[in-house]
């Protein structure tokens, strides 16, 4: 009986399966090193009057205006403002460095103001009387 050819074929198949396993392990490890989405980092300053709140972008990332929401709430009211309810100066599609976002609403002086996207709260502040 001549079975000399069986050993090299089995060896090549074992080497091929080992290479496939190692490539898949390395690919999974490499994909875990890729950074995921990060939350926007924005520096915001708030100013207010008796009937409006202005949020000034002072640095950091830009954010699409369509993703922004402003919530003004106190013990009796909770108001949510989206893109069509606030004024952006300059009138662009992004809230970027130097931009001013203004919400017009009567204030009693004890409101909490939140500027947020669907992923993260960008700014949180309190209106002082």
C-alpha angles and dihedrals in degrees: 000000000000114000100153093122095059096070097056092046093050090046093052092048091051091049091048093051090047091052092049091051092048093048092051092048091049092048092052090048092049093049090053089058093059109100117241129224113302129210117255115261111212132168108217131182120199128211126176144186130190092281108024146041122212123198116196122202105225101171147324132067127354119242130203109251090222089064096050127099130176121208120195114186141163134167094291106028138043114189125183121199123192133185096291093051102054134061120236121199116224093033101234137130093254135063097224141156110316095014122136122209115195128192118192114214135127112262129209094191104252101077127133114219123206126185109193149153127214088269106042148001107254099185137010124185144155126234108228118211 
